[in-house]
């Protein structure tokens, strides 16, 4: 399973002062979470109750992250999109 990319202290410091970067960071985190959930879903043991619970937790987190991304987009409409 791929490791989830960690956000560094430098990233957090930069995000505090750079709205566009803050939005990029949130979008990249959401995309990483979705990618990881898709990878987990494809695992042979994907039908276990433990993994199902983890996927539900990931889905809840993805919804929260998407709400954050939406709020950031409203605050910084000129922020660059992550490709």
SVG drawing of the C-alpha trace seen along z (x, -y; Angstrom):
<svg xmlns="http://www.w3.org/2000/svg" viewBox="-19 -36 29 47">
<polyline fill="none" stroke="black" stroke-width="0.4" points="0.0,0.0 1.4,-3.4 2.3,-5.8 0.2,-8.9 2.4,-11.9 3.1,-13.8 2.7,-17.6 5.8,-19.1 6.2,-22.0 7.5,-24.1 4.3,-23.3 2.1,-24.4 4.1,-27.6 3.8,-28.5 0.1,-27.6 -0.6,-30.1 0.6,-33.0 -0.2,-31.8 -3.9,-31.2 -3.2,-29.7 -0.7,-27.3 -3.2,-26.4 -5.8,-25.6 -3.3,-23.5 -2.3,-21.6 -6.0,-20.8 -6.7,-19.7 -3.6,-17.5 -4.5,-16.0 -8.0,-15.2 -6.7,-13.6 -4.2,-11.5 -6.9,-10.3 -9.2,-9.4 -6.3,-7.5 -5.5,-5.7 -9.1,-4.7 -9.3,-3.4 -6.1,-1.3 -7.6,0.1 -10.8,0.9 -9.0,3.1 -7.2,5.2 -8.2,8.8 -9.3,8.3 -11.5,5.3 -14.6,7.1 -13.5,7.3 -15.5,5.4 -12.3,3.6 -11.4,2.3 -15.0,1.4 -14.9,-0.7 -11.6,-2.4 -13.1,-3.2 -16.2,-4.7 -13.9,-6.8 -11.9,-7.8 -15.1,-8.8 -16.1,-11.0 -12.7,-12.6 -13.0,-13.1 -16.3,-15.0 -14.7,-17.2 -11.7,-17.9 -13.9,-18.7 -15.8,-21.2 -12.5,-22.8 -11.4,-23.0 -14.8,-24.6 -14.4,-27.2 -10.8,-28.0 -12.0,-28.4 -14.5,-31.0 -11.9,-32.9 -9.2,-32.8 -11.0,-32.5 -7.7,-33.4 -5.9,-30.4 -4.1,-28.2 -5.6,-24.7 -3.5,-21.6 -2.9,-19.5"/>
</svg>
